[in-house]
Structure formats: structure tokens, C-alpha cells
Amino acid sequence: MGGLFKDILGSSESLFKNESDVPLDFSFVPKPILYREKEQRAIAACIKPMFQDKSGRNIFIYGQPGVGKTAACRHLLREIEDETEEIVPIYINCWKHNTTYKIVLEVCDFMGFKFVQNKKTEELFRWIRQTLNKKAVVFVLDEADKLEDLDFLYMLLEDIARKSIVLITNYRDWINEIEERIKSRLMPEVIEFKPYDHNETKGILKQRMEYAFQPNVWGNDAFELIAKKAFEMQDIRAGLYLMKQAGLIAEDKSSRKIIIEHAQLALEKIKDFSIKSPSELAEDEQLILGLVKNNSGKKIGDLFRLYQQNGGKLVYKSFQRKIDKLQKSKFILVEKTAGGDEGNTTIIKSNAEKKLTEF
């Protein structure tokens, strides 16, 4: 190809190895899971007794979003699946399945039980108990803090004989707030996932780059810029989003290389980055999000009063926690100012002008 065309991508070519660019989805579980060997060994040690026909230990995993909690657990569930048929690995996303009934339906679906219509929760769980008690089971309840009731957790603790229950959340103090009848039975091992450092962030993004992109298409400056931003945000998912956007921008420009200009344009899209879709939010969270959109810039106390006036039932502490979750999921902005006539002030601002892209 002549000099004028050598840097121009042909219409049938792609910078991505896979059209679906699955390795850039955060749900993709690479092998190996980098920089989480210690945490994975700790989780595996709690599950290991089940391979000797004993019950495992329960586990409480916490750490901020985007630090590999889910990926590490899903990797271990796959290993269990490959190793034995005597232990059933079940993963539940409690953001999507946030009540006992929804979880029971999801477990029935996972286990191939289709006759769920017009059956009550107790009937369905009876079938689950009879089936699972023939084997052992590892339950991973991801985003456990989204659960609206903990009846299912209590049922597992009481009625499933050989089990290990893994609870994943962003919040260390969530475990302290659950009711005593559950806490006393759970008695979990506590494992913290700390944020990745700069070199670890680069290593993970480089691994995904090798999975997702054709060889040698990334300019070093472009990659360094995106890795730096992901480290600043302390969220690998943001880095994956930016890598995907930079690749798409380069393709739109028919470039054979992803250069720093493409990375800079991708950074302008970071405002579009959101982990969840608003439609997936719980009812209370949707109410709060709507109030923030219509009252951007208000103090948190004023917003709480509006929330109560609009039928909100949460107490102030729980309301604060919902605000924190919405901020961490990039739905809203929270600004804290110190000093002044009123002391410390928390201002809640809307991201309504920014497109909320599910990722």
C-alpha cells in the first residue's frame, strides 16, 4: 500500500480483535486475575472445606467500586465449576434481584426449575432447599447492600446444610447494620479489596488491551494518558470505558493507530460514563435522583426535606447512604465545603445534562 494510504484503516479492518469487544466489558473475567492473588487465596480457604464434604465459612468482601471484587469471585466460581459437580456455584446480582422473591426466582431459573408461575416464595424455596441439600453450594450475593430485605439470607443460613455465603459490597459498615438474628449466624470472614496502585492499574489495562485490540495499535502516550485517568478515578471500569472510546474514535478517523489525540477525545466522554442505567435503580433511589435533577445545587438537608415531602420514608442516615451510592455510581455530584457561616456544607448537584450510559 502506498505512503498516502498506509495509515488509513480499510473498511473491512478493525483495531479490535473481537467485534463485540467483550474483554472491555467489566463483566469479562480474564485469566489470570491480576494483583488479587492474596484476596483470592483467602476466599478459596473459606470455600475449601466443602471439597471435604464439610460446610464452608461465610465471607464479607468490601471495597470501593472498580477494584476487582466481582471479577475475583466470578473467577473462583468458574474454577469450582471446572473442578467438581458436587458444589453448586450461584452468583446473584442484588442490584437487579433485590428482594427475596426475585432472588428465589433467579435461583430457580439458574437451576432449570421452570414451574414457578403462581407459586409463593415459601413453595419455591422448599424446592430449592430439597435440591441444593443434595450437594453443597457457594452463594455469591454481589452488591448485597442493595437488598431490600434479608429473608433470603436468613433462609440460606437456616436451611441449607453445606454452604458458603459470600457477600460483596462497597461499604464496610453495612455488615454492622444487619439484624442480629442474621449477623449471629453469619459470622463471616472479612476481606478488604484495596484500590489498585498506578502500576497495577496499568498492568490490568494492558492485559485487557492485549485481549481486546490488534497488536501494536496503541501509542504509548495514548495508553499512559488513559491509565493515569483510571488511576486518578481509582476505577478500572473507567479505564476500560476510555480504552473502548479511544478505539472507536480512532476507527471513526480510519486510523491504524490509537494516538494521544484519540485518547484526549475519549477523556472528553468521561462525563458519559456510568456503571448503571437509571432504570435499574431502586424506587427510593429513583425518587432521590429525580429530586436532585429538579433541584440541583441544594444542600443535602434541604434535599432531605423535599424527599420527605414527596413521600420518602428513609431516615436521614439512610438517605445520606443513598446519596453516597448515587455519587459512587456517577449519577450525581457531591461537593463538600468547610467553614463559612454555616460550618461544613454538602451540596448535591445533578448530572442531568450528562448522558448516563450503562456500562
C-alpha positions in Angstrom: 0.0 0.0 0.0 1.3 3.4 -0.9 2.5 6.1 1.6 -0.7 8.1 1.4 -2.8 5.1 2.5 -0.6 3.1 4.8 -2.0 4.8 8.0 -5.6 4.7 6.8 -7.8 1.8 8.1 -9.6 -0.2 5.4 -13.4 -0.5 5.6 -13.1 -4.2 6.4 -10.4 -3.8 9.0 -10.8 -3.2 12.8 -8.5 -2.2 15.6 -10.4 -4.6 17.8 -9.8 -8.3 17.9 -13.5 -9.0 18.6 -16.4 -7.1 17.1 -18.2 -7.5 20.4 -15.1 -6.1 22.3 -16.1 -8.3 25.2 -12.7 -8.0 27.0 -13.5 -4.3 27.6 -16.7 -5.1 29.4 -16.2 -5.2 33.2 -18.2 -8.4 33.5 -15.5 -10.1 31.4 -13.4 -12.4 33.7 -9.8 -12.6 32.4 -7.3 -15.3 33.3 -5.4 -14.7 35.5 -7.0 -12.1 37.7 -4.0 -9.8 38.3 -3.0 -8.4 41.7 -5.7 -10.2 43.6 -3.9 -13.4 44.4 -3.9 -12.8 48.2 -7.6 -12.0 48.3 -8.5 -15.0 46.1 -6.5 -17.3 48.3 -8.3 -16.0 51.4 -11.7 -16.6 49.7 -10.6 -20.1 48.5 -9.5 -21.0 52.0 -13.1 -20.3 53.2 -14.6 -22.5 50.5 -12.1 -25.3 50.6 -13.7 -27.4 53.4 -16.6 -28.0 51.0 -14.4 -30.2 48.9 -14.1 -32.5 52.0 -17.9 -32.7 52.4 -17.9 -30.1 55.2 -19.6 -26.7 55.3 -17.6 -23.7 54.2 -17.1 -20.4 56.0 -19.1 -17.3 55.1 -17.3 -14.2 53.7 -17.9 -10.5 53.7 -16.0 -8.7 51.0 -15.8 -4.9 50.8 -14.0 -2.2 48.8 -14.8 0.7 46.6 -16.2 0.2 43.1 -13.9 -1.0 40.3 -11.3 -2.8 42.4 -11.9 -6.4 41.2 -14.2 -7.8 43.9 -16.7 -9.2 41.5 -14.1 -10.4 39.0 -12.2 -12.3 41.7 -15.3 -14.0 43.0 -16.6 -15.0 39.5 -13.1 -16.4 38.6 -13.3 -18.6 41.7 -16.9 -19.7 40.8 -15.6 -20.8 37.4 -12.8 -22.8 39.0 -15.3 -24.6 41.2 -17.5 -25.3 38.2 -14.5 -26.8 36.4 -13.3 -28.8 39.4 -16.4 -30.6 40.7 -20.1 -31.2 40.2 -20.7 -31.7 43.9 -20.5 -27.9 44.7 -23.1 -25.6 43.0 -21.7 -22.1 42.4 -24.5 -19.5 42.3 -23.9 -15.8 41.6 -26.7 -13.2 42.2 -26.5 -9.5 41.4 -28.6 -7.9 44.1 -28.8 -4.6 42.2 -31.1 -6.5 39.7 -32.6 -9.0 42.2 -33.1 -7.0 45.4 -35.9 -8.9 47.1 -36.2 -12.4 48.5 -38.8 -13.3 45.8 -36.7 -12.0 42.9 -33.7 -14.0 44.2 -35.7 -17.1 44.6 -36.9 -16.8 41.0 -33.4 -16.2 39.8 -32.1 -19.3 41.6 -34.9 -21.4 40.2 -34.1 -20.2 36.7 -30.4 -20.9 37.3 -31.2 -24.4 38.4 -33.6 -25.1 35.5 -36.8 -25.1 37.5 -39.4 -23.6 35.2 -42.7 -24.2 37.1 -42.7 -21.0 39.1 -45.9 -19.4 38.0 -48.4 -18.7 40.8 -46.1 -20.3 43.4 -45.3 -18.5 46.6 -41.8 -17.7 47.8 -42.0 -20.5 50.5 -43.0 -23.1 48.0 -40.2 -22.2 45.6 -37.6 -22.1 48.4 -38.8 -25.5 49.6 -37.8 -26.9 46.1 -34.5 -25.0 46.2 -33.7 -26.4 49.7 -34.5 -30.0 48.7 -32.4 -29.7 45.5 -29.4 -27.9 47.0 -29.2 -30.0 50.1 -28.2 -33.0 47.9 -24.9 -31.2 47.2 -23.0 -28.2 48.6 -23.5 -24.6 47.4 -21.5 -21.4 47.2 -23.7 -18.3 47.1 -22.2 -15.0 45.9 -24.6 -12.1 46.7 -23.0 -9.2 44.8 -24.0 -5.6 45.8 -25.6 -7.1 48.9 -26.3 -3.6 50.3 -29.0 -3.2 47.6 -31.1 -5.9 49.2 -34.4 -4.6 50.3 -35.0 -7.5 52.7 -32.7 -10.2 54.1 -35.2 -13.0 54.5 -33.4 -15.0 51.7 -30.1 -14.7 53.5 -31.7 -15.9 56.8 -33.3 -18.9 54.9 -29.9 -19.9 53.5 -28.3 -19.7 56.9 -31.0 -21.8 58.5 -32.0 -24.3 55.8 -29.0 -25.0 53.5 -26.8 -27.6 55.1 -23.4 -27.3 53.3 -22.7 -23.8 52.1 -20.5 -20.8 51.9 -22.2 -17.4 51.6 -20.2 -14.6 50.0 -21.5 -11.0 50.5 -19.9 -8.3 48.3 -20.5 -4.6 49.0 -18.8 -1.2 48.7 -19.5 -0.4 52.3 -17.5 -1.7 55.3 -20.2 -0.6 57.8 -23.1 -2.4 56.0 -22.4 -5.6 57.9 -22.8 -3.8 61.2 -26.3 -2.7 60.3 -27.9 -6.1 59.6 -30.2 -7.5 62.2 -28.7 -9.6 65.0 -30.5 -12.9 64.1 -28.6 -12.9 60.8 -25.3 -11.5 62.0 -25.0 -14.1 64.8 -25.5 -16.9 62.3 -23.4 -15.4 59.5 -20.1 -14.7 61.5 -18.2 -14.0 58.2 -14.5 -13.7 57.5 -13.9 -10.1 56.4 -11.8 -9.4 53.3 -11.0 -5.9 52.1 -10.1 -5.1 48.5 -7.9 -2.0 48.5 -7.6 0.3 45.4 -5.1 -0.6 42.8 -1.9 1.5 42.7 -0.7 3.2 39.5 1.4 0.3 38.2 -1.3 -2.2 39.0 -3.9 -0.1 37.1 -1.5 0.0 34.1 -1.0 -3.8 34.3 -4.7 -4.6 34.3 -5.5 -2.2 31.4 -2.5 -3.6 29.4 -3.8 -7.1 30.0 -7.3 -6.1 28.7 -5.6 -4.2 25.8 -3.9 -7.4 24.7 -7.2 -9.3 24.9 -9.3 -6.7 23.0 -7.1 -5.0 20.4 -4.9 -6.0 17.5 -1.2 -6.0 18.3 0.7 -2.6 18.3 -2.3 -0.4 17.6 -1.9 1.6 20.9 0.5 4.5 21.1 2.4 4.6 24.4 1.4 8.2 25.1 -2.3 7.4 24.5 -2.3 4.4 26.8 -0.4 6.3 29.5 -3.0 9.1 29.5 -5.9 6.7 29.9 -4.1 4.7 32.6 -3.4 7.9 34.5 -7.1 8.9 34.4 -8.2 5.5 35.5 -5.8 5.6 38.5 -7.0 9.1 39.4 -10.6 7.9 39.4 -9.5 4.7 41.2 -11.8 2.7 39.0 -10.7 0.2 36.4 -14.1 0.3 34.7 -13.5 3.9 33.8 -10.2 2.9 32.1 -11.9 0.1 30.2 -14.6 2.6 29.1 -12.0 5.1 27.9 -10.0 2.5 26.0 -13.1 1.4 24.2 -14.0 5.0 23.3 -10.4 5.8 22.1 -10.5 2.7 19.9 -13.9 3.7 18.4 -12.7 7.3 17.8 -9.5 6.0 16.1 -11.7 3.8 13.8 -14.0 6.7 13.0 -11.0 8.6 11.8 -9.8 5.5 9.8 -6.5 5.5 11.8 -4.4 2.4 12.2 -3.0 3.6 15.5 -4.7 4.9 18.6 -2.7 8.1 19.3 -2.8 10.7 22.1 -5.4 12.8 20.2 -7.8 9.9 20.3 -7.2 9.4 24.0 -7.8 13.1 24.7 -11.1 13.0 22.8 -12.1 9.9 24.8 -11.4 11.7 28.0 -14.0 14.3 27.0 -16.5 11.4 27.1 -15.8 10.5 30.7 -18.9 12.5 31.7 -20.9 9.9 29.8 -19.5 7.1 31.9 -21.9 5.5 34.4 -21.9 1.9 35.7 -25.7 1.6 35.9 -28.8 2.6 34.0 -31.2 4.8 35.9 -34.0 2.3 35.2 -32.1 -0.3 37.4 -32.2 2.0 40.5 -34.4 1.1 43.4 -37.6 3.1 43.8 -36.2 5.3 46.6 -33.1 5.9 44.6 -35.1 7.0 41.5 -37.1 9.4 43.7 -33.9 10.9 45.0 -32.3 11.1 41.6 -35.4 12.9 40.2 -35.4 15.4 43.1 -31.7 16.1 42.5 -32.3 16.7 38.8 -35.0 19.2 39.6 -33.2 20.9 42.5 -29.6 20.8 41.5 -27.3 22.7 43.8 -29.3 22.3 47.0 -27.9 21.5 50.4 -28.3 17.9 51.5 -30.6 18.8 54.4 -32.9 20.8 52.1 -33.0 17.9 49.7 -33.9 15.5 52.5 -36.9 17.7 53.5 -38.0 17.7 49.8 -37.6 13.9 49.8 -39.9 13.6 52.9 -42.5 15.9 51.4 -42.6 13.7 48.3 -43.4 10.6 50.3 -39.9 9.3 51.1 -39.7 7.0 54.1 -36.0 6.7 54.8 -34.4 8.2 57.9 -31.7 10.8 57.3 -28.8 8.4 57.8 -30.2 6.0 55.2 -30.9 9.0 52.9 -27.2 10.0 53.2 -26.2 6.5 52.3 -28.4 6.6 49.2 -26.8 9.9 48.2 -23.3 8.3 48.6 -24.3 5.3 46.4 -25.7 7.6 43.7 -22.5 9.6 43.7 -20.3 6.4 43.5 -22.3 5.2 40.5 -21.7 8.6 38.8 -25.4 9.7 38.8 -24.9 12.8 40.9 -22.1 15.2 42.1 -21.5 15.9 45.8 -19.5 18.9 46.8 -18.4 19.4 50.4 -17.3 22.8 51.6 -15.7 23.6 55.0 -16.1 26.7 57.1 -18.3 29.7 56.4 -21.3 30.9 58.4 -23.0 27.5 58.5 -19.9 25.4 59.0 -19.5 22.3 56.8 -22.0 22.2 53.9 -22.8 19.4 51.5 -24.1 20.5 48.1 -25.8 18.0 45.8 -25.7 18.6 42.0 -27.2 16.9 39.1 -25.5 15.1 36.2 -28.8 15.5 34.3 -27.0 17.4 31.5 -24.7 14.4 31.0 -25.9 11.3 29.2 -25.9 8.4 31.6 -24.5 5.4 29.7 -24.9 2.0 31.1 -21.6 0.2 31.0 
